[in-house]
């Protein structure tokens, strides 16, 4: 049951981490830092139109000055397709979370990596919030304000989470009859099996009846105090089977333990003497493994992710998209007439061309959760979570423009004096029981169509 609770809690943690990644990108953007100083009236409207935000991973965007006064505090109304000011009640409740805007001093080295994450309970909504200090492009002070991003925790989200986890979920506020500190003591949060900035899992599992067992996850505010309880119910059959197995295992271990005790006592002294050496060896091995893992995921020529890592990431995003029911877009991009380029300029120039195209694609992809990989040969793959077909088309056009800006001469191309690319786009909201190969097949078909239509084209599903 604890593993199931941890799986549910991880969904909240992953969601707020993505939110924080987006907040960090905007808060350490040079243009944002300049705006906070000069307050150009057109900057906000030009930078954050609805068309650019409708597929974003957040619902609320806020920009506060150094004194925590809101300059902008808006929400994305996807039904009316407008950016609207937050209703006053939600706005006021959000601004009362003072700890969201508390960061280290400007001369503190920790300022650049500081962040605040919380669940915020307003009078009408429950929000998952990430806050970052607005800093220079290299994450240095002085801080010019705070950037907030939030996402609503809706019943629709919980329903999808239920479907994904095969559990029953019920979210409710803690009793308002007692002070928060008393409620915390009542629920004994000092004894916790799992904890992050926004969630804590109670270690206590309760049997409700012959059919169900239940556990609890606490959602935390900016002061790390619980404000909501997510009750998680699981069928008891699995628990009973596990309990019976555990009892049998305990008996076996008791008998085996007597024999092992003698052996262990003989080995213990030697193990203690070698403990320091083992720690050093383990640390060295972990560092080596991390470096090997990094190299295993990297394409040596272009210095972006390789196909193996692409397949891992796509599967992860697919599973997450099923759970949260957001659109997932895949772009396959192919360099036009690349064989002719190699024949004309040689393989060394061909390698340089691929490396430059890879970096051009990376420049066109702005959202922190987006992912670029070399799919094979002269083909690249771009994974865009929280992005529908229209958003994918916007990214594809940006890729085309970035590649054109390289102005890499290609006299062997019958369609352009410079290197160009063809792109195939597919976008969908994944459903339970489906696999990401669907997305790959659709994008590949559209890439083939782009080539058939003369190349230097964008074709979408």
C-alpha positions in Angstrom: 0.0 0.0 0.0 2.9 2.4 0.7 4.1 1.9 -2.8 0.7 2.9 -4.2 0.6 5.9 -2.0 4.1 6.9 -3.1 3.0 6.5 -6.8 0.1 8.9 -6.3 2.2 11.4 -4.4 4.8 11.2 -7.2 2.2 12.5 -9.6 1.8 15.7 -7.6 5.6 16.0 -7.1 6.3 15.5 -10.9 3.6 18.1 -11.7 5.0 20.7 -9.4 8.6 20.0 -10.6 7.5 20.7 -14.2 5.7 23.8 -13.0 8.9 24.9 -11.2 11.0 24.2 -14.3 8.8 26.6 -16.4 8.9 29.2 -13.6 12.7 29.0 -13.5 13.0 29.5 -17.2 10.9 32.7 -17.2 12.3 34.1 -13.9 15.9 33.9 -15.2 15.1 35.2 -18.6 17.1 38.4 -19.4 14.1 40.1 -21.1 12.1 39.5 -17.9 14.8 41.1 -15.8 14.9 44.1 -18.1 11.1 44.4 -18.0 11.1 44.5 -14.2 13.5 47.5 -14.3 12.0 49.5 -17.2 8.3 48.3 -17.1 7.7 48.4 -20.9 3.9 48.5 -21.2 3.9 46.3 -24.3 6.2 43.5 -23.0 3.6 41.4 -21.1 0.9 41.5 -23.7 3.5 40.7 -26.5 5.2 38.0 -24.6 2.3 36.2 -23.0 -0.7 36.2 -25.5 -3.3 33.5 -25.1 -2.1 31.7 -28.3 1.3 31.2 -26.7 0.0 30.1 -23.3 -3.0 27.9 -24.2 -0.9 24.8 -24.3 1.4 25.7 -21.4 1.7 23.5 -18.3 0.3 26.1 -16.0 -3.0 27.9 -15.4 -1.9 30.9 -13.4 0.9 33.4 -14.1 1.9 36.1 -11.6 4.7 38.7 -11.6 5.2 40.5 -8.2 7.6 43.4 -7.4 10.2 43.3 -4.6 7.6 44.4 -2.1 5.2 41.6 -3.2 2.8 43.9 -5.0 1.3 42.2 -8.0 2.2 43.7 -11.4 0.3 40.9 -13.2 -1.7 38.1 -11.6 -3.7 36.3 -14.3 -5.2 33.0 -15.2 -5.6 31.2 -18.6 -9.2 30.8 -19.4 -9.1 28.1 -22.1 -12.8 28.0 -22.5 -13.2 31.6 -23.5 -9.6 31.6 -25.0 -8.5 34.7 -23.0 -6.0 35.7 -20.4 -8.0 37.1 -17.4 -7.1 38.7 -14.1 -7.5 36.3 -11.2 -10.8 36.7 -9.3 -10.2 38.9 -6.3 -10.9 36.2 -3.7 -8.3 33.8 -5.3 -5.9 36.7 -5.8 -6.1 37.8 -2.1 -5.7 34.2 -0.8 -2.7 33.6 -3.0 -1.0 36.8 -1.9 -1.5 35.9 1.8 0.9 33.0 1.3 3.8 35.3 2.3 6.4 32.5 2.5 6.1 32.0 -1.3 8.0 35.2 -1.8 10.7 34.7 0.9 14.1 34.2 -0.7 17.7 34.5 0.4 19.4 37.9 0.4 20.7 39.3 -2.8 24.4 38.5 -1.9 23.6 35.0 -0.7 25.0 32.3 -3.1 21.8 30.2 -2.5 19.6 32.9 -4.2 20.1 31.5 -7.7 18.8 28.0 -6.9 16.1 29.1 -4.4 12.5 28.3 -5.0 9.2 27.9 -3.0 6.7 25.2 -3.7 3.3 24.9 -2.1 -0.3 23.9 -2.2 -2.5 27.0 -1.8 -6.1 26.7 -0.6 -8.3 29.6 -1.7 -11.9 30.2 -1.0 -12.9 28.4 -4.2 -9.9 26.7 -5.7 -7.0 24.5 -4.8 -3.7 25.5 -6.4 -0.3 23.9 -6.9 2.2 26.8 -6.9 5.9 27.3 -7.8 7.6 30.6 -7.0 11.1 31.8 -8.2 13.0 35.0 -7.7 13.4 37.1 -10.8 17.1 37.3 -11.5 19.6 37.9 -14.3 20.1 35.4 -17.2 22.8 33.7 -15.2 20.7 33.5 -12.1 22.4 36.3 -10.2 20.9 39.2 -8.1 19.8 41.6 -7.1 16.3 40.1 -7.1 13.8 42.3 -8.9 10.7 40.5 -7.9 8.9 37.1 -7.8 7.5 35.0 -10.6 4.6 32.7 -9.7 3.1 29.9 -11.7 0.2 27.8 -10.6 -2.0 24.9 -11.8 -5.5 24.1 -10.5 -6.0 20.8 -8.8 -9.4 19.9 -10.3 -11.8 17.0 -9.9 -11.1 16.1 -13.5 -7.4 15.7 -12.6 -8.3 13.5 -9.7 -10.6 11.4 -11.9 -7.8 10.8 -14.3 -5.4 10.0 -11.5 -7.9 7.4 -10.2 -8.1 5.9 -13.7 -4.4 5.7 -14.0 -3.7 4.3 -10.6 -6.8 2.0 -10.2 -7.4 3.5 -6.7 -10.2 5.4 -5.2 -9.2 9.0 -4.2 -11.0 11.6 -2.1 -9.6 15.0 -1.4 -10.9 17.0 1.6 -9.7 20.0 3.7 -8.5 19.3 7.2 -11.0 20.2 9.9 -11.3 24.0 10.4 -12.5 23.6 13.9 -8.9 23.4 15.3 -5.9 25.5 14.8 -3.5 24.3 12.2 -0.8 23.4 14.7 -3.3 21.2 16.6 -4.3 19.5 13.4 -0.7 18.8 12.6 -0.1 17.3 16.0 -3.3 15.3 15.7 -2.2 13.7 12.5 1.3 12.9 13.9 3.3 14.2 10.9 6.6 13.7 12.7 6.3 10.0 11.8 6.3 10.2 8.0 7.0 7.5 5.4 7.5 9.8 2.4 7.9 13.6 2.3 8.6 16.4 -0.3 8.0 20.1 -0.3 4.3 19.7 -1.1 3.2 16.2 0.1 3.6 13.9 3.1 2.4 10.3 3.3 1.2 9.0 6.6 2.8 5.6 7.5 -0.5 4.4 9.0 -2.6 2.1 6.9 -6.2 1.4 8.1 -8.6 -1.4 7.3 -12.0 0.0 6.5 -13.9 -3.2 6.0 -13.6 -6.6 4.3 -13.1 -5.0 0.9 -11.0 -1.9 1.4 -7.9 -0.5 3.1 -7.0 3.2 3.1 -4.0 5.5 3.5 -3.6 9.2 3.6 -1.5 11.8 1.8 -1.2 15.3 3.2 -0.9 18.3 0.9 1.2 21.1 2.4 1.1 24.9 2.3 4.1 27.2 2.0 4.8 26.8 5.8 5.0 23.0 5.2 1.7 22.5 7.2 -1.0 20.2 6.0 -4.1 21.8 4.6 -5.7 19.0 2.7 -6.0 15.2 3.1 -6.1 12.9 0.0 -7.6 9.6 1.1 -6.5 6.7 -1.0 -8.4 3.5 -1.0 -7.2 0.1 -2.3 -8.9 -3.3 -2.5 -8.1 -5.3 0.6 -7.5 -8.6 -1.3 -4.0 -7.6 -2.3 -3.3 -6.5 1.3 -4.5 -9.8 2.7 -2.4 -11.8 0.3 0.6 -9.7 1.2 -0.1 -10.1 4.9 -0.3 -13.9 4.6 3.0 -14.0 2.6 4.7 -11.7 5.2 3.6 -14.1 8.0 5.0 -17.1 6.2 8.2 -15.2 5.4 8.6 -14.2 9.0 8.5 -17.8 10.2 11.0 -18.9 7.6 13.3 -16.0 8.5 13.1 -16.8 12.2 14.5 -20.3 11.6 17.1 -19.2 9.0 18.0 -16.2 11.3 19.3 -18.5 14.0 21.8 -20.1 11.6 22.7 -16.8 10.0 23.3 -15.1 13.3 26.4 -17.2 14.0 27.8 -16.5 10.5 27.0 -12.8 10.7 28.7 -12.3 14.0 31.9 -13.8 12.6 31.7 -11.5 9.5 30.7 -8.4 11.4 34.1 -7.4 12.7 35.7 -7.7 9.3 32.8 -5.7 7.7 33.4 -2.9 10.1 37.1 -2.7 9.3 36.4 -2.5 5.6 33.5 -0.1 5.9 35.4 3.1 5.1 37.0 1.4 2.1 33.7 0.2 0.8 32.2 3.8 1.2 35.0 5.2 -0.9 34.7 2.5 -3.5 30.9 2.9 -3.6 31.2 6.7 -4.1 33.7 6.3 -6.9 31.5 3.6 -8.6 28.4 5.8 -8.4 30.2 8.7 -10.0 31.5 6.5 -12.7 28.1 5.0 -13.3 26.5 8.5 -13.5 29.1 9.5 -16.1 28.6 6.3 -18.1 24.8 6.8 -18.0 25.2 10.4 -19.3 27.4 9.2 -22.1 25.0 6.3 -22.9 22.2 8.8 -23.4 24.2 11.3 -25.5 24.7 11.4 -29.3 28.5 11.9 -29.7 28.2 13.9 -32.9 25.5 16.4 -32.1 25.8 16.4 -28.3 22.0 16.0 -27.9 20.1 13.0 -26.7 20.3 9.8 -28.7 17.6 7.5 -29.9 17.8 5.2 -26.9 17.2 8.0 -24.5 14.5 9.4 -26.8 12.5 6.2 -26.5 12.8 6.3 -22.7 11.6 9.9 -22.5 8.8 9.4 -24.9 7.5 6.4 -22.9 7.7 8.4 -19.6 5.9 11.4 -21.2 3.3 9.0 -22.7 2.5 7.5 -19.3 2.3 10.9 -17.6 0.0 12.2 -20.4 -2.3 9.3 -19.9 -2.5 10.1 -16.2 -3.0 13.8 -16.6 -4.8 13.7 -19.9 -2.8 16.5 -21.6 -1.9 16.6 -25.3 1.5 15.2 -26.4 3.1 16.2 -29.7 5.9 14.6 -31.7 7.8 16.3 -34.5 10.1 14.2 -36.8 12.5 16.4 -38.7 14.7 15.4 -41.6 17.5 17.4 -43.4 16.6 17.7 -47.1 18.9 16.0 -49.6 21.5 15.2 -47.0 23.1 12.5 -49.1 23.8 15.0 -51.8 25.2 17.4 -49.2 27.7 14.7 -48.2 28.5 13.9 -51.8 29.2 17.5 -52.5 31.0 18.7 -49.4 32.3 15.5 -47.8 31.4 13.7 -44.6 33.3 16.0 -42.3 31.2 19.0 -43.5 28.2 16.7 -43.2 28.9 16.1 -39.6 29.3 19.8 -39.0 26.0 20.4 -40.7 24.2 17.9 -38.5 25.7 19.4 -35.3 24.6 23.0 -36.4 21.1 21.8 -37.3 20.8 20.1 -33.9 21.6 23.3 -32.0 19.2 25.3 -34.3 16.4 22.9 -33.3 17.3 23.3 -29.6 17.1 27.1 -30.0 13.6 26.8 -31.5 12.3 24.7 -28.6 11.6 27.0 -25.6 9.5 25.2 -23.0 11.6 23.5 -20.3 9.8 20.1 -20.6 10.4 19.9 -24.4 12.9 17.3 -25.5 15.2 17.1 -28.6 17.0 14.0 -29.8 18.9 12.6 -32.8 16.6 9.9 -34.1 19.1 8.5 -36.6 21.2 9.7 -39.5 20.0 13.1 -40.5 16.7 12.7 -38.7 15.7 14.4 -35.4 12.8 13.9 -33.0 11.2 16.6 -30.8 8.9 15.7 -28.0 6.5 18.4 -26.8 4.4 17.7 -23.6 1.4 19.9 -22.9 1.4 20.9 -26.6 -1.5 20.4 -29.1 -1.2 20.4 -32.9 -1.4 24.2 -33.2 1.5 24.5 -30.7 3.5 21.9 -32.5 3.0 23.7 -35.8 4.3 26.9 -34.2 7.5 25.0 -33.0 7.9 23.4 -36.4 7.9 26.8 -38.1 10.4 28.1 -35.6 12.7 25.1 -36.3 12.4 25.8 -40.1 13.3 29.5 -39.5 16.3 28.7 -37.2 17.7 26.2 -39.8 17.2 28.8 -42.6 19.1 31.4 -40.4 22.1 29.1 -40.4 22.5 29.7 -44.2 24.5 26.6 -44.7 25.3 26.5 -48.5 23.8 23.4 -50.3 24.4 23.6 -54.0 23.3 20.0 -54.4 19.7 20.8 -53.3 17.2 21.4 -56.1 14.8 23.3 -53.8 17.0 25.8 -51.9 20.4 27.4 -52.0 20.8 26.5 -48.3 20.2 23.5 -46.1 16.5 23.1 -45.3 14.4 20.6 -43.4 11.1 18.7 -43.8 8.9 18.1 -40.8 6.1 15.7 -39.9 3.9 16.4 -36.9 1.5 14.3 -34.9 -0.4 15.2 -31.8 -2.9 13.4 -29.5 -4.1 12.9 -26.0 -2.9 9.4 -25.1 -5.5 6.9 -23.8 -5.1 4.0 -21.4 -4.0 0.8 -23.1 -2.2 2.6 -26.0 1.5 2.8 -26.8 3.7 5.7 -28.0 4.5 3.9 -31.2 1.2 5.3 -32.5 2.6 8.8 -32.3 5.9 7.8 -34.0 4.0 6.1 -36.9 1.8 9.1 -37.5 4.7 11.5 -37.4 6.7 9.3 -39.7 3.8 9.1 -42.2 3.6 12.9 -42.3 7.3 13.3 -42.7 7.1 11.0 -45.7 4.3 13.1 -47.1 6.4 16.3 -46.6 9.2 14.7 -48.7 6.7 13.5 -51.3 5.3 17.0 -51.6 8.7 18.5 -52.5 10.6 18.8 -49.2 11.1 21.9 -47.1 7.5 21.4 -46.0 5.6 20.9 -42.8 2.9 18.3 -42.8 0.8 17.5 -39.8 -1.6 14.7 -38.7 
